[in-house]
């Protein structure tokens, strides 16, 4: 893979935006690296309350009937997901399949996007261009771009993806399909209506980080994503944040919001709102700050060798309430890497410790 600078990535983002007289200029935004959070968009000038910052066109979309019985393709994907106890819902893998180029998927030109042995099976999925796919791939990897040769199949960590490649005789490396699926899982917006469910991906919008007290608001208008400054407006240099949660979920306690975010987006929220409500607890043994761990990351690391975190691979037990196998009950937990004894806290006990800190 060839390194891609933040400046080049910023140009890619700005070139994807709609240019209109009633919308801020694409040159008003830039991308920057936030330690521990990755790449994020920020504004280079101030914006007044409710002023439209950018409009991003839809990059990719996939819709399927809510019932698998109405879609032979969805039915087969669901069966493969069930057989391999997939990490994600079938729709995530369908999003990955809808991100393939004509050369990679079963899209013979003469048959109009259908598998030669299953006429009509792929009629709901159309191949995408190489340029669109390259932008999608930028959403789930470090700041880098694909070279001509895709990664090797032996690096894929998802058995469901490998099974899909084999079952549908796809001409794509399993790891690449896995990354396309993950890009859809962590960067797309759910959409539903009229008996269908789906996902929509807007390239520029994918670089807006989450906050439980977001600086911006957004709305989907037809096939476009419109982002506006929040009630307080934005100062030059501020980062653009939106809520990944539904509005009703923002009224939940911090621990519950974190549960939802860790389960669906694979991160533990440390936004200003969460830290204000529930500060990071200290270790009861050494007094140092505990570290938040996403349970899925912990589970995926089990049985891996040469891991600096010795506790990984072991079941986690809460040091306070003694809940067994915390990683199977909650989507995140806190741990101390400094203590040999392994101090761990489940979300509920960490919440109690945070309350003690505040008092």
C-alpha positions in Angstrom: 0.0 0.0 0.0 1.2 3.5 -0.9 1.0 6.2 1.8 -1.5 9.0 1.3 -1.0 12.3 3.0 -3.7 14.1 4.9 -3.4 16.9 2.4 -4.1 14.6 -0.5 -7.0 13.0 1.4 -8.4 16.5 2.1 -8.3 17.2 -1.7 -10.2 14.0 -2.3 -12.8 14.9 0.2 -13.2 18.5 -1.1 -13.5 17.3 -4.7 -16.4 15.0 -3.7 -18.5 17.9 -2.3 -21.3 19.6 -4.1 -20.6 23.2 -5.0 -23.5 25.6 -4.6 -24.0 29.3 -3.9 -26.0 28.6 -0.7 -23.4 26.2 0.8 -20.0 26.9 2.3 -17.0 26.5 -0.1 -15.3 23.1 -0.1 -12.1 25.0 0.7 -13.7 25.8 4.1 -13.0 22.3 5.4 -9.9 20.3 6.0 -9.0 16.9 7.4 -6.7 16.4 10.4 -5.5 13.5 12.5 -6.8 13.4 16.1 -4.6 11.2 18.4 -6.6 8.1 19.4 -9.6 9.0 17.2 -8.2 9.0 13.6 -9.0 11.4 10.8 -11.7 14.1 11.2 -13.0 17.1 9.4 -12.6 20.6 10.8 -13.6 24.0 9.5 -11.1 26.6 8.5 -13.4 29.6 9.1 -16.3 30.4 11.5 -19.8 29.4 10.7 -22.9 31.0 12.2 -25.8 29.0 13.8 -27.5 26.6 11.3 -25.3 27.8 8.4 -24.8 25.0 5.9 -21.2 23.8 5.9 -21.3 21.1 3.2 -23.4 18.9 1.0 -22.1 15.5 0.1 -23.6 13.3 -2.6 -24.4 9.7 -1.9 -21.4 7.5 -2.8 -22.9 4.1 -2.5 -26.3 2.6 -1.5 -27.7 -0.8 -1.1 -31.3 -1.7 -0.4 -32.9 -5.1 0.2 -36.4 -6.4 1.1 -37.0 -6.7 4.8 -37.9 -10.3 4.3 -35.2 -12.6 3.0 -37.9 -14.7 1.2 -38.3 -11.8 -1.2 -34.6 -11.7 -2.1 -32.8 -15.0 -3.1 -29.4 -13.2 -2.7 -30.2 -12.0 0.9 -31.5 -15.5 1.7 -28.3 -17.1 0.7 -26.2 -14.5 2.5 -28.3 -15.1 5.7 -27.7 -18.8 5.4 -23.9 -18.4 5.1 -23.9 -15.9 8.0 -25.8 -18.4 10.2 -23.5 -21.3 9.2 -20.4 -19.3 10.1 -21.8 -17.4 13.1 -21.0 -14.1 11.5 -19.7 -11.1 13.4 -22.2 -8.8 11.7 -25.7 -8.8 10.3 -26.2 -10.0 6.7 -26.9 -6.5 5.5 -23.3 -5.6 6.3 -22.0 -8.3 4.0 -24.5 -7.3 1.3 -23.0 -3.8 1.6 -19.6 -5.3 0.9 -20.9 -7.3 -2.0 -22.4 -4.1 -3.5 -19.0 -2.5 -3.3 -17.4 -4.8 -5.9 -16.3 -3.8 -9.3 -17.5 -5.5 -12.5 -14.3 -7.4 -12.7 -14.5 -8.7 -9.1 -18.1 -9.8 -8.8 -20.3 -12.2 -10.8 -21.4 -9.4 -13.2 -21.0 -10.8 -16.7 -21.7 -7.8 -19.1 -24.0 -9.8 -21.3 -26.3 -10.9 -18.5 -26.8 -7.6 -16.8 -25.4 -8.1 -13.3 -26.6 -11.6 -12.6 -24.8 -14.8 -11.7 -24.5 -17.1 -14.8 -25.9 -20.0 -12.8 -28.6 -18.0 -11.0 -30.4 -15.6 -13.4 -31.7 -12.6 -11.5 -29.9 -13.4 -8.3 -27.7 -10.3 -8.5 -30.2 -8.0 -10.1 -30.4 -5.8 -7.0 -26.7 -5.3 -6.9 -24.8 -3.3 -9.5 -21.0 -3.0 -9.8 -19.3 0.2 -8.8 -16.5 2.1 -10.5 -12.9 1.7 -9.5 -12.8 5.4 -8.3 -15.8 4.9 -6.1 -14.4 1.7 -4.6 -11.0 3.4 -4.0 -12.8 6.1 -1.9 -14.8 3.5 0.0 -11.5 1.6 0.9 -10.1 4.8 2.3 -12.7 4.7 5.0 -11.4 1.5 6.8 -7.7 1.6 6.9 -4.8 3.9 7.9 -4.2 6.9 5.6 -3.2 4.9 2.6 -4.4 3.8 -0.8 -4.5 0.4 -2.6 -1.8 -0.5 -4.9 -2.6 -2.6 -8.0 -2.2 -5.8 -6.1 -4.9 -6.5 -3.4 -3.8 -8.1 0.0 -3.5 -11.8 0.2 -6.5 -14.0 1.0 -4.7 -15.6 4.0 -4.9 -12.3 5.9 -8.7 -12.2 6.1 -10.0 -12.6 9.7 -13.7 -13.2 8.9 -14.7 -16.7 7.9 -18.1 -15.5 6.6 -16.3 -13.3 4.1 -14.1 -16.2 2.9 -17.2 -18.3 2.6 -19.0 -15.7 0.5 -16.0 -15.4 -1.9 -16.1 -19.2 -2.4 -19.8 -19.6 -2.6 -20.4 -16.9 -5.2 -17.1 -17.5 -7.0 -16.0 -13.9 -6.6 -12.9 -12.6 -8.2 -11.7 -10.6 -5.2 -9.3 -11.2 -2.3 -11.3 -12.0 0.8 -9.4 -9.4 2.8 -10.5 -6.7 0.4 -14.1 -7.8 0.6 -13.8 -7.8 4.4 -12.5 -4.2 4.3 -15.3 -3.1 2.0 -17.8 -4.7 4.4 -16.3 -3.0 7.4 -16.2 0.3 5.6 -20.0 -0.1 5.2 -20.5 -1.2 8.8 -18.7 1.7 10.4 -19.3 4.5 7.9 -22.8 4.1 6.4 -26.2 5.4 7.5 -29.1 3.0 7.9 -32.1 3.6 5.7 -35.5 2.0 5.5 -39.0 2.4 4.1 -41.5 0.9 1.7 -40.7 -2.6 2.7 -36.9 -2.3 2.2 -33.9 -1.8 4.5 -30.5 -0.6 3.4 -27.4 1.4 3.9 -26.2 4.6 2.4 -22.6 5.9 2.4 -21.5 9.5 2.0 -17.8 9.8 1.6 -17.2 13.3 3.2 -19.8 12.6 6.0 -17.7 9.5 7.0 -15.1 11.9 8.4 -17.4 13.5 11.0 -16.6 12.0 14.4 -19.2 11.2 17.0 -20.1 13.3 20.0 -23.0 12.9 22.5 -23.2 16.7 22.3 -22.5 17.3 18.6 -21.3 20.5 17.1 -23.4 20.0 13.9 -26.7 18.8 12.7 -27.4 16.9 9.5 -30.3 15.9 7.3 -30.6 13.6 4.3 -32.2 15.3 1.3 -32.9 12.8 -1.5 -29.5 11.4 -2.4 -27.5 14.0 -0.5 -26.1 14.6 3.0 -26.4 18.2 4.3 -24.4 19.2 7.3 -25.0 22.5 9.2 -23.5 24.2 12.2 -25.3 23.6 15.5 -27.1 26.2 17.5 -23.8 27.6 19.0 -22.2 28.0 15.6 -18.6 27.0 14.9 -15.3 28.8 15.4 -12.4 28.3 12.9 -10.5 25.2 13.7 -13.4 23.3 15.4 -14.0 19.7 14.4 -17.3 18.6 12.8 -19.1 16.2 15.1 -22.5 14.5 14.7 -24.3 12.0 16.8 -24.2 8.4 15.6 -27.0 7.6 18.0 -30.7 8.4 17.5 -31.9 11.5 19.3 -33.8 9.6 21.9 -30.7 7.6 22.8 -28.7 10.8 23.7 -30.9 11.1 26.9 -29.5 7.8 28.2 -26.9 7.6 30.9 -23.3 7.8 29.6 -22.6 4.1 30.3 -25.7 3.1 28.2 -24.7 5.4 25.3 -21.2 3.9 25.5 -22.7 0.4 25.4 -24.6 1.2 22.1 -21.6 2.9 20.5 -19.2 0.1 21.4 -21.6 -2.6 20.1 -22.4 -0.9 16.8 -19.3 1.3 16.1 -16.6 -0.5 18.0 -15.4 2.4 20.1 -15.8 3.6 23.7 -17.0 7.2 23.7 -14.8 9.8 25.4 -16.5 12.9 24.2 -16.7 15.9 26.5 -20.3 15.0 27.5 -19.4 11.4 28.5 -16.3 12.5 30.4 -18.4 15.2 32.3 -21.0 12.7 33.2 -18.7 9.7 34.0 -15.0 10.5 34.3 -12.6 7.7 33.6 -12.2 5.7 36.9 -8.9 5.1 38.7 -7.5 1.7 39.5 -8.3 0.6 43.0 -4.8 -1.0 43.3 -2.3 1.4 41.7 -4.4 4.6 41.5 -3.7 5.0 37.7 -6.4 5.7 35.2 -8.1 2.6 33.8 -8.3 2.0 30.0 -11.5 1.4 28.2 -11.6 -1.8 26.0 -14.2 -2.8 23.4 -15.3 -6.3 24.1 -15.2 -7.3 20.4 -11.5 -6.3 20.2 -10.8 -8.3 23.3 -12.6 -11.4 22.0 -10.8 -11.1 18.6 -7.5 -11.0 20.4 -8.0 -14.2 22.3 -5.4 -16.9 21.7 -3.1 -14.5 19.8 0.5 -14.7 20.8 3.1 -12.0 21.3 0.4 -9.6 22.7 1.8 -7.0 25.1 -1.4 -7.0 27.1 -1.1 -10.2 29.0 -4.7 -10.3 30.2 -6.0 -10.5 26.6 -7.0 -14.1 25.8 -8.4 -14.5 29.3 -12.0 -14.1 30.5 -12.6 -10.8 32.3 -14.1 -10.7 35.8 -15.2 -7.5 37.3 -13.0 -6.7 40.3 -15.9 -4.9 42.1 -19.1 -6.8 41.6 -17.3 -10.1 40.5 -19.4 -10.5 37.4 -17.9 -13.3 35.4 -17.1 -13.1 31.6 -17.8 -9.4 31.4 -16.8 -9.3 27.7 -19.8 -11.5 26.9 -22.3 -9.4 28.9 -21.2 -5.9 28.0 -19.8 -4.3 24.9 -17.0 -2.6 26.7 -15.2 -2.6 30.1 -12.3 -0.9 31.9 -9.0 -2.5 32.8 -5.6 -1.6 34.3 -2.5 -2.5 32.3 -0.1 -1.6 35.1 -1.3 -4.0 37.7 -0.1 -7.6 37.6 -3.3 -8.8 39.3 -5.5 -7.5 36.5 -8.0 -5.0 37.8 -11.2 -4.8 35.6 -14.5 -3.0 35.9 -17.7 -3.6 34.1 -19.6 -0.5 32.9 -22.0 -0.5 35.8 -19.2 -0.5 38.4 -17.1 2.0 36.5 -20.2 4.2 36.5 -20.4 3.9 40.3 -16.7 4.7 40.6 -17.1 7.8 38.4 -19.9 8.9 40.7 -17.6 8.6 43.7 -15.0 10.7 41.9 -17.5 13.5 41.1 -18.7 13.5 44.7 
